[in-house]
Amino acid sequence: MRLHLLPQDIDGVDDVQNFHEVLEALSDIGVSDRDIRTLLSTLSGILWLGNVRIDPVHADDSSRVETDAALSNAAAMLGLTENDLAHAITHKKVSDAAIAVSEAML
């Protein structure tokens, strides 16, 4: 599956070499292997979010997320369940000092 947020091929750019240079630079500045894995997993989850399909539900002006590989992969990379991620994408939380309310986004 192609990630929509990434350009496909750019002439003269060696993505593999650049990736290894970034990993080496992160290590050189003291970022731990664990933190690098967390960073890459988070970035991967964000990229997968670009492929998540969100459809309007006309009856009540809310939205629903299509359950597919993009949602599943994004959730896995972000350490969430598919249901929790779908809820986070389609609901907003409004709060003040006394009360917090979660409602569907229009």
PyMOL commands that set and color helices and strands:
alter all, ss='L'
color gray80, all
select helices_A, chain A and resi 15-28+33-49+69-78+82-90
alter helices_A, ss='H'
color red, helices_A
select strands_A, chain A and resi 54-57+62-65+91-95+100-104
alter strands_A, ss='S'
color yellow, strands_A
deselect
rebuild
show_as cartoon
